[in-house]
Amino acid sequence: MLELKGVKKSFDSFTLDIDLEVVDGETLALVGPSGCGKTTVLNLIAGLAEAQAGKILIDGENIGTLAPWKRRISMVFQDIALFPHLDVGKNVAYGLFIRGVSKPERRRVTTEALKTVRLAGYERRRVDTLSGGERQRVAIARALAGEPRALLLDEPFSALDVPLRRELWQEFPDIRARSSAPSIFVTHDREEAARLGDRIALMDAGRIIEIGAARELFLTPKTEFGAHFLGAGPIIPCTIKGNSGEHVIVNCSLGRLSVPRGSVYDEQRPLLFIPHDALSLSRQSDVSFSALVRKSVFEGERQIVELELPDGLRINAGTSPRTEVPARDACWRWFVDPALLRFVRSSGGSGGRC
């Protein structure tokens, strides 16, 4: 298990303050906006930066005082950083060579690692003859060959074109399964995080804001930041009007709604999260509202429709790509499934955005 306990690092006005656990065999996707401290977390674990407080533990051992090369941690970067003067096999075996592993064992481990990343027989290939995807597979094979105690990946696929990235998304879980080491996968891509992470940790301004399985975070985020960053659905302010059994009665731009209990709301600034699938153009409940369609964007797997509510508030609704969206500036009735609505904790921003 990899643990960060009270780990702190300050840069001018920015302070990183992290507590985190990643169990053996797990891939934790670390997601957040640029500059939130994701790469700094990896650098602290790997020993490329020094923590000012706290402990970094692997299987209970405090590695925070060890030199980087003594931690047995492998990193894969966005900049692949293969050695151009070495062939593929020697690139993969480099860490083993530094550790003094025998030549027959290096050959065996290298062959196995390349087989794992579907590059069997590439040992003698020059790295400058490889495609971008092949080079990234070599970098992952090199990381796995060292039998690391932890595997860290810093946006390893972000420089690749979309079809190749999706191909590697499909292959990564099988490749990752070769190692039981805990792994942290840094990305700014929400879909990549959902596909590759056993859990997702949402990070902002040096802190973990939310952590959980992808399904949990996308369908029932607990914070305003989480819902906004994941693009899971619009958030609107509301007014608490009372309680009715297991529901809270609110007034908002959509009308009077009965929201299930189970999420804590801020008495001073209650915010309502509306998952995209809670809104529909076809009747699915007795609760509905009218809105002007201001624009729609086709995103392949879904359409995003910007709606203007009667009070002027604009929200984004997600629909199936097969749904025929009303024309721009048309007024249309949308139905709401109140059972899917949730409250989220305020993070100080303004409501109504997606």
C-alpha positions in Angstrom: 0.0 0.0 0.0 1.1 3.5 -0.8 0.2 6.1 1.8 0.6 9.9 2.0 0.0 11.2 5.6 -0.1 14.9 6.1 2.3 15.5 3.3 2.9 19.3 2.7 4.9 21.3 0.3 4.7 25.1 -0.2 5.6 27.2 -3.2 5.3 31.0 -2.7 1.5 31.4 -2.1 0.6 27.8 -3.0 0.6 25.0 -0.4 0.0 21.3 -1.2 -1.6 19.4 1.7 -2.3 15.7 0.9 -3.6 12.6 2.7 -4.0 9.6 0.3 -4.1 5.8 0.3 -3.6 3.6 -2.8 -3.9 -0.2 -2.2 -1.9 -2.8 -4.0 -3.0 -3.5 -7.5 -5.1 -0.3 -7.6 -4.9 2.5 -10.1 -5.9 5.8 -8.7 -6.7 8.5 -11.3 -5.6 11.9 -10.0 -7.5 14.6 -11.8 -7.7 18.3 -11.5 -7.2 21.6 -13.3 -3.7 22.7 -14.4 -1.6 24.0 -11.5 -3.5 22.2 -8.8 -0.5 20.1 -7.7 -1.0 16.7 -9.4 2.6 16.4 -10.8 4.0 17.7 -7.5 2.3 14.8 -5.7 4.1 12.3 -8.1 7.4 14.2 -7.7 7.2 14.0 -3.9 6.5 10.2 -4.0 9.3 9.6 -6.4 11.8 11.8 -4.4 12.2 14.4 -7.2 10.9 17.0 -4.7 11.2 17.0 -0.9 8.1 17.2 1.4 8.3 19.8 4.2 6.0 17.8 6.5 4.3 14.4 6.6 5.2 10.8 5.7 5.3 8.9 2.5 4.9 5.2 3.2 5.0 2.0 1.1 4.0 -1.1 3.0 4.5 0.8 6.2 8.1 1.9 5.4 8.7 5.6 5.4 10.5 6.2 2.1 10.4 10.0 2.4 14.0 10.1 3.6 15.4 7.8 0.9 17.2 8.9 -2.2 15.1 8.6 -5.4 17.0 5.6 -6.7 16.5 3.7 -3.5 12.7 4.0 -3.5 12.1 1.5 -6.4 9.4 3.7 -7.9 8.8 3.8 -11.7 7.5 6.9 -13.5 6.1 7.3 -17.0 6.0 10.8 -18.3 4.1 12.6 -21.0 7.6 13.3 -22.5 8.5 9.7 -23.1 12.2 10.2 -22.5 13.6 7.1 -24.1 17.3 6.9 -24.6 17.8 7.5 -28.4 21.2 5.8 -28.5 19.9 2.5 -27.0 17.7 0.0 -28.8 14.3 -1.0 -27.4 15.6 -3.9 -25.4 18.3 -1.9 -23.7 15.9 0.9 -22.9 13.5 -1.5 -21.2 16.4 -3.2 -19.3 18.2 0.0 -18.3 16.9 0.1 -14.7 17.8 -3.6 -14.2 21.3 -2.9 -15.6 21.8 0.0 -13.0 20.7 -2.3 -10.2 23.2 -4.9 -11.3 20.8 -7.6 -12.4 22.5 -10.4 -14.4 22.4 -10.3 -18.2 20.3 -13.5 -18.6 17.8 -12.2 -16.1 17.6 -8.8 -17.8 17.0 -10.5 -21.1 14.2 -12.7 -19.6 12.5 -9.7 -17.8 12.8 -7.5 -20.9 11.3 -10.2 -23.2 8.4 -10.7 -20.8 7.8 -6.9 -20.4 7.7 -6.3 -24.1 5.3 -9.2 -24.5 3.0 -7.6 -21.9 2.8 -4.4 -23.9 2.3 -6.3 -27.2 5.8 -5.5 -28.6 7.3 -9.0 -28.6 10.4 -9.2 -30.8 11.1 -5.5 -30.7 14.3 -5.8 -28.6 16.6 -4.8 -31.5 14.5 -2.0 -32.9 15.8 1.6 -32.8 13.5 3.8 -30.8 13.4 6.5 -33.6 11.7 4.0 -35.9 8.8 3.5 -33.5 5.4 5.2 -33.7 4.3 7.4 -30.8 2.1 4.6 -29.4 4.9 2.1 -29.6 7.3 4.5 -27.8 4.9 4.9 -25.0 4.4 1.2 -24.7 8.2 0.8 -24.4 8.2 3.5 -21.7 5.5 1.5 -19.8 7.5 -1.8 -20.3 10.6 -0.1 -18.9 8.6 1.0 -15.8 7.1 -2.5 -15.3 10.4 -4.3 -15.9 11.9 -2.8 -12.7 9.2 -4.5 -10.6 8.5 -1.2 -8.9 7.0 -0.8 -5.4 4.8 2.0 -6.9 4.0 3.0 -10.5 3.4 6.7 -11.3 2.2 7.9 -14.6 2.1 11.6 -15.5 -0.4 12.2 -18.4 1.4 9.4 -20.4 -1.1 9.5 -23.3 -1.9 13.2 -23.6 0.5 13.8 -26.5 -1.0 11.0 -28.6 -3.8 11.5 -31.2 -7.3 10.5 -30.1 -7.6 7.1 -31.9 -4.2 6.0 -30.5 -5.2 7.2 -27.0 -8.4 5.2 -27.2 -6.5 2.1 -28.3 -4.1 2.4 -25.4 -7.1 3.0 -23.0 -8.3 -0.4 -24.1 -4.9 -2.1 -23.6 -3.9 -0.4 -20.4 -5.9 -2.4 -17.8 -4.3 -5.7 -19.1 -0.9 -4.2 -19.2 -1.4 -2.7 -15.7 -2.4 -6.1 -14.3 1.1 -7.4 -14.8 2.1 -5.4 -11.7 0.5 -5.6 -8.2 2.1 -2.3 -7.2 -0.1 0.6 -6.3 -0.4 3.1 -9.1 -1.3 6.8 -9.5 -2.3 7.9 -13.0 -2.3 11.7 -13.4 -4.6 13.1 -16.1 -6.7 16.2 -16.9 -9.0 14.1 -19.1 -12.3 13.1 -17.4 -13.0 10.3 -19.7 -9.5 8.8 -19.4 -9.8 9.0 -15.6 -13.2 7.2 -15.7 -11.9 4.5 -18.0 -8.5 3.8 -16.3 -9.0 4.6 -12.7 -10.3 2.1 -10.1 -11.0 5.2 -8.2 -10.8 8.9 -9.0 -9.3 11.6 -6.7 -10.4 15.1 -7.6 -7.8 17.7 -6.7 -7.9 21.5 -6.5 -5.5 24.1 -5.1 -3.3 21.5 -3.5 -6.0 19.4 -1.8 -8.1 16.3 -2.5 -11.7 17.6 -2.8 -13.5 14.3 -3.5 -12.4 10.7 -4.0 -14.4 7.6 -5.1 -15.4 5.3 -7.9 -16.1 7.0 -11.3 -19.8 6.0 -11.2 -20.2 7.6 -7.8 -18.4 10.9 -8.7 -20.2 11.4 -12.0 -23.7 10.5 -10.9 -23.6 11.8 -7.3 -20.8 14.3 -6.8 -20.7 15.8 -3.3 -19.2 19.1 -4.1 -19.8 22.0 -6.5 -16.3 21.7 -7.7 -16.6 18.0 -8.5 -19.8 18.5 -10.5 -18.4 21.4 -12.5 -15.0 19.8 -13.2 -16.5 16.4 -14.3 -19.2 18.1 -16.4 -21.7 15.8 -14.8 -24.6 18.3 -15.0 -25.7 21.8 -14.1 -25.9 23.2 -10.6 -28.5 25.8 -9.6 -29.2 27.7 -6.4 -32.4 26.9 -4.5 -34.4 27.8 -1.5 -35.3 25.3 1.2 -39.0 25.4 1.8 -39.4 22.4 4.2 -39.3 18.6 4.6 -41.6 15.8 3.6 -40.6 12.4 4.9 -37.4 11.3 3.1 -37.4 14.4 0.9 -36.5 18.1 1.1 -38.9 20.6 -0.6 -37.1 23.4 -2.6 -38.0 26.2 -4.9 -35.6 26.9 -7.8 -35.5 28.0 -11.4 -37.1 24.7 -12.4 -40.0 25.2 -10.0 -41.0 23.5 -6.8 -39.1 20.2 -6.4 -39.0 17.3 -3.9 -35.3 16.3 -3.5 -34.3 13.0 -1.9 -32.4 13.2 1.4 -29.0 11.7 1.6 -26.8 14.6 0.8 -26.0 17.5 3.1 -26.9 21.0 1.9 -25.6 24.4 3.0 -28.3 26.3 4.8 -26.8 29.6 3.7 -26.3 28.6 0.0 -28.1 25.4 -0.9 -27.1 24.1 -4.3 -28.9 21.6 -6.4 -27.1 19.2 -8.8 -29.1 18.1 -11.8 -27.5 15.0 -13.6 -27.8 15.2 -17.3 -30.0 12.1 -17.3 -32.5 13.7 -14.9 -33.7 15.9 -17.8 -35.6 14.6 -20.8 -37.6 15.9 -23.7 -39.9 12.9 -23.4 -42.3 12.6 -20.5 -40.8 10.6 -17.5 -42.4 12.4 -14.6 -45.1 14.9 -13.6 -42.5 17.6 -13.0 -41.6 19.8 -16.0 -40.4 23.2 -16.9 -40.3 25.3 -20.1 -37.0 26.7 -21.5 -35.6 28.3 -24.6 -33.0 26.4 -26.6 -30.1 28.7 -27.1 -27.7 26.4 -28.7 -26.7 22.7 -28.9 -23.4 21.0 -29.5 -23.0 17.5 -30.8 -20.2 15.7 -29.0 -20.4 12.2 -30.5 -21.6 10.3 -27.5 -24.0 12.9 -26.4 -25.4 16.3 -27.2 -25.1 19.3 -24.9 -28.0 21.7 -25.1 -27.9 25.2 -23.5 -31.2 26.2 -22.1 -32.5 29.6 -20.9 -35.0 29.3 -18.0 -37.8 31.8 -17.5 -35.8 33.7 -14.9 -32.9 34.1 -17.3 -30.7 31.5 -15.8 -28.9 29.3 -18.3 -28.0 25.7 -17.8 -26.6 22.9 -19.9 -28.6 19.7 -20.4 -27.2 16.5 -21.9 -29.2 14.3 -24.2 -28.7 11.2 -26.3 -27.0 11.8 -29.6 -30.1 10.3 -31.3 -32.4 12.8 -29.7 -33.7 15.4 -32.1 -33.1 18.7 -30.4 -35.6 21.6 -31.0 -34.4 24.5 -33.1 -32.5 27.4 -31.7 -34.7 29.9 -29.8 -37.6 27.4 -29.7 -39.4 27.1 -26.4 -39.7 23.5 -25.3 -41.0 21.6 -22.3 -38.4 19.5 -20.4 -39.3 16.8 -17.8 -37.4 16.3 -14.6 -36.8 13.1 -12.7 -36.7 14.4 -9.1 -35.4 11.1 -7.8 -32.0 11.7 -9.5 -31.5 15.2 -8.0 -28.9 15.8 -5.2 -27.6 18.6 -3.1 -23.8 19.5 -3.4 -21.6 21.4 -1.0 -20.7 24.9 -2.1 -17.1 25.7 -3.1 -17.6 29.4 -3.3 -18.3 29.7 -7.0 -21.6 30.9 -8.7 -24.3 28.4 -9.5 -26.0 27.7 -12.8 -22.9 26.6 -14.7 -22.2 23.2 -16.1 
